[in-house]
Amino acid sequence: MKNPKSILLLVLLFVFIFSSISAPYFGKVRLTVRNNTNAKVWIKLEAKNAFYYLRVEPGAETYTIKPALYKATFWGCGAKKVLRKLDIHTQFRFVFPVCNAAKKPTEKNILRILFNK
């Protein structure tokens, strides 16, 4: 018979790996949107089994969405539109800077949506 400690260690390792992989793909993820413009922005997220249409007032909002590969459309700064494909399987953050603002050095790991002229 094998060592019970080895079996327990193997089971715990399996549970740890499976839970860290499966949670983002089968559960929900948090989407944080920071709108630094002085007006509303709109976000449309389209995936195979999910669809979201969000209206975001100035400030920060947090949403819970299904993890998926999304076709994203953003509107803001007047009638300007930006299209992107986004793979959202873990916590994700958008920042809408002041219209036509330059990138700040502190925003390295944040997706900035720029509505350029």
N, C-alpha and C positions, 0 to 999 in steps of 0.2 A: 504494500500500500504506500502511496506517495505521502510526503510530508504535509500535514494539514496546514501548516503555516504557508507553505508554497502555494497551495490551492487557494487559501484565503487571499494571499497577495495577488495572485492572478485574477481572482474575481474582482477585487477592489480596483485593480488596474483597468480591467475591462469596463467596469461601471464608470470610472472616471473618464476614460477616453470616449465612451459612447455618449455620456451626458454632455461633454463639452462639444462634441460634434453635432449631436442631434438637436440640441436646444435651438440654435439659430435656424435650422432648416425646417423644423416641424412646429415650432411655437410662433410667437409674435416677436417683433423687434421694435425698438423705440426709435422714432424719427424725431429729431429736434430741428426746428426751423427758427432761425433768428432773422427777423425782418428789420433791417436798419434803414430802410427807406422811409419816407414820410407818408406813404400811401399803402393801400392793400397790394399784396401780390397773390397770384393764383398758381397752384401746382396741380397738374394732372399726372397721375401715375397709372400706367396701364401695363398689366401683366396677363399671363395666360388665365390665371384663376383669381385675379384681384384687380380692383379698379378703385382709385381714390381721386376725389376732386376736392382740393383744400383751398380755402380762402384764408389768408394769413394777414392779420392786422399788424401794424408796427409793434415790435416787441418780440418776445419769444413764445413759441407754442411747442407742445410736445404731443405726438400722435403715436398710436400703436398700430403697426401695419404687418401684413404677412410678408415673410421673407420671399424675395423673388427677383428675377431679372426684369426691370421696368423700362418701358419707354416713357421718358419724363418730358413734360412740356411745362415751361415756366413763363408767366406773363407778369410784367411789372414796368415801372418807369414809363408810364404812358401805355402805348399799345405795343411795346417791344416784346418779342418772343424768343425763347432759347429752347432748343431741343437737345436732349442727351439720352444715352442709354446708361442705366445705373444698375449695378449688381448689389442689391441691398439684402444681405443675409446676416448682418450684425448691426449693432447700434450705428446710426448714421446721422450726420449733422449737415444741414444746409445753412449758409449765411448769404443773405441778400444785402450787400453793402449799399451805402448811399449811392444813388445813381451816378455811374461813371467814376467812382472812386478808385484810387490806386490800391493795390494789394498791400496789406500790412505784413511785416516780417513775422508777427506772432500767429499768423493764420496758415501755418504749414500743412496741417492735417485736416483742414476743413474745406469742404467743397463750396467754393464761392460762385454764385451765379451772377454774372455780370451782364447787364443790359447796356451794351455799348451803342453808340450812335450809328 
